[in-house]
């Protein structure tokens, strides 16, 4: 088994707001070499590092916007996020939970701080990941996979070193509940100080880790502090993460789709013609209606 080495440790880029409720560092595709093609099938990663929002009567968030051609995966570490869409779906993503939304053929969506969290204020800490879809699945019907923390696969590391929470894919014999259109893995490693975990993915899978909390060593030598992104080379299958203090790390690895990407705002298709069609379909009401 070959060791997969760290290509680059990437510091968080400058923050910007998405709407007025999400204060994010855009790692993918915002920081070289984290292009959509390099991280395929992961085409966007917005990271809301821990930030304290003050109480407000009107929940902060993002108003009505369309999506087509991909999936959004929202992971709440701190705070609570509410959402609605043009097909009548709604819900709340609680702390430790995940919402896996397949936008595919298109919908209108809005997301904002849950009412009670907005009223009291507090720490807000989350990730939103966009996952590309193969051309054959881009116009499939939209769907949701709400995944609560207790539904995730939980693998306890030997000797109280920590726990691996599996959202998609598998860790050793433990499988995650999410279904995916292409092979991938998404998991949280909650490592206690001194805890160590080995990970193994096919060498051609594009693979990365985001340090949500704490400080880690990659393969025993490379340091990565909180809020930093670890990009791995495609030169091996196995790597090790070790916590220098209590740490939480998001690990993502996926088989690249290797199809043309045409992206514009909230649409990710394969051709510019399909992008123009998406705008036209929104204008003609084919994404449904959602009140702002």
N, C-alpha and C positions, 0 to 999 in steps of 0.2 A: 504494500500500500504506500503510495507516494504522498508526501506532505504538500498540502496546498498552502502557499506562502501569501503573506500580506503584500499586496501591490502598493497600497497607499493608505495612510491614516489621514482622514479629511476632517479638518476643523469645521464647526458649524458656520455657514455663510451668514451674512447680515440678515436680520429678521425683516419680514414684511407682514402686513395684515391681509388675510383673506376675509372679506367682509369686515366686521368689527369684533368678531369673536374668536378668531384663530390667528395667533401670533406665531408665524412659522419660519423655520429655516428650510429652504427648498434645496435638498441634496440632489434629487433626481428630477429633471435633467439640468439642475442649476450649476453644478460644480464640475469642472473638468477633472477626470475623464468620464464622469457619470452621465453619458448621453443615453438616450432611449435605446439606441442600438447596443451600446456596451452593457446595459443592465437588462435587456430583453429577457423575460417578458415583463419586468418591472419598469414602468415607463414614467412614474412620478413618485416621489416620496417627499411629503411635507411633514416636518417634525415640529410640533409645538412643544418646545422644551418647557420645563416647569415654570409657570407664570401665575402670579396671584392676581385674580380679577376681583375688583371691588364690587360690593352689592349694587344691584340695579333693578328697577321695576320693569324695564323692558329688556327681555333676554337678548344678549348679543349673538350674532351669528352671520349666516350667509343667506340672502334672499333667494327667490326662485331662480333656478338656472337649469339648463338642459344637460344631459349626458347621452352619448351614443358610442358604441364600439368597444367598450372595455368594462372592467369591474373596479369598484372602489372598496377598499378594505380599511375600515376605521377602527382603531384600537384605542380604547380609553384607559389610561393609567391613573389619572386623577381627574375628578370632575365628571359631569354627566351631560350627554349630548342627546337632544331630541331631533327627530327628523320626520318629514312628511313627503309624499310624492303624488304625482298626478294620477296614479292608479288606486289611490285610497289607502296605501300602506303608510303606517306610522309606527313609531316606537321610541324607546329610550335606550341608549347605550350606557350601561352603568360602569362603574370602576372595575377594571379587570376584564371587561367584556369586549366583544368584537362584533361589528356588523359588516357582513360580506354582501355587497350589493352588486348584482349583475345588471348593468344598465343596458347592455347589448343594443337592441333595436331602437331604444330611446325612451326617455321619460323626463319629466320635470321634477326637480328635487329641491328641498330646502333643509338646512340643518342649523341648529342654534343651541345655545346653552339651555339645558332643562330648567323649567320654571323655578323650582325650589333652589337649585344651585345658583341661578342668576340672582334670586332674592337674597340669599345669604352670602354669596361670593365665596372665594376659596381658591386653592391651587388647582390649576388646569394643566394637564400633561397628556398629550395624545400624539398619535401617528395616523396620517392618512396615506395609503399606498394605492396607486393605480396599477392594475394588472391588465395587460393587453389580452385581447382575444384573437384567435386565429380567424382568418377571413371567412371561413365556413360557418363560424358561430357568431359573427358580429351582429347579425340581424335576428338572432334567436330571441324568444320572449324574455323580458326582464324578470328577475326573481331576487329574493332575499334569502340570506342565511344568517339569522340572528344567533350568535354563539355566546352563551354565557360562560363565565369562567369555570363553573362546575361541570360544563359539558366538554371541556378540553381534555385531551389525553394528558395524564400527569405521570411523569417518570421520575421516581425518587432516586437520586444518585446515592451510591454507596457511602456510608459513613457520615450521613447528614451534611453532605457537601452542597446540597441544593436540590432544586426541582426543575425539570424541563416541562414547560406547558406547550403542548403540541396543538396548533390551530389547524394546520394543513400538512399533509405528508405524514411522515413517521419519524420517530426517534427510537432506535432499537426496535422493540416489538410494540411500542405504544403508538397508536394512530390518532390523528386529529380528526375532528368532525367535519371540516369543510370539504366540499366537493369542488374540484377544479377542472377546467377545460383542458389544461396541459399539465404535465408533471411538474410539481413544485413542492417546496416545504416552507412553512412559516411557523416560527416557534419563539417563545420567550424562555430564556435561561435565567432562572432566579438562583444565583450562586451566593452561598455564604462566604465570608472572608476565608481565603485559602482553598475554597472549593474549585474543582477542576472538572471540565466536561470535554469529551472528544466528540467531534462531529464528522460525518462522512457523507459526501454527495458526489455524484459523477463529475469528473474533471471538466466536462464541457458545460455544466450548469453554471450560470452566472450567480455568484454568491457574495454576500456581504453581511455585516453585523453592525448594528447601531447600539451604542452604549447609552441606555436610557438613564441608568443610575450607577454610581460607583466608579471603579477603575479596574481595568483588566490587563492581563498579559496575553498576547497572541503567540502561540507556539513557544511559550516560555521566555521570549525575548523582546517582543515588540509591545510597547506600552500604548494603551488607548484609554483616555479619561472619559468621563461623562460627556454626553452630547457630541461625541466624535463618531465618525462613520469609518468602518474598516472595509475596504474593498480588497477582495481576494483575487489573486491570479488564477488562471485556468490551467494550473500546472500540476495538479494533484487532486487527491480525493479527500484527504483527512487533515483536520486541523484541531488545535486545542485552545480552549479559552480558560483562563485561570483568574479568579477574582482576588485582587489585592486588598479589597474591602468588600463588604456586602454589595452586590452588584445585580443589575437587571439588564439583560442584553436581548435585543430583538435580532433573530437570525433569519435571513431569507435566502433561498436558493431555488433556481428554476431553470428548466430546459428552455433555451431560446427558441422562439417561434420562427425567426429568420424569414419574415415576410416584409414587404415594403410598409413603411409607416408614414401616413399623412396625418399630421396632427394640427389642429387649430382650436385653441381654447378648450371647450368642453367636449370636443369630438376627436376621436382617434380612429381613423379608417386606414384603408390601403392606397387610396388614390385621391387627388384633389377633387375629381368629379363627385366622389362620394361625400366629401366635405361640403361642397356646394349643395348637394341634395339634402344633407342634414339641416342646413340653414333653411332651405325651402320648406322642408317638412315641419320644422318648428313654426315657421310663419303661417303655414296652412293648418295648424292645430293638430297635426298627427302625433304630437307628443302628449296630448291631453291638456288639461287645464289645472292650474294650481294657484290658489290665492296667495299673494305675497304677505 
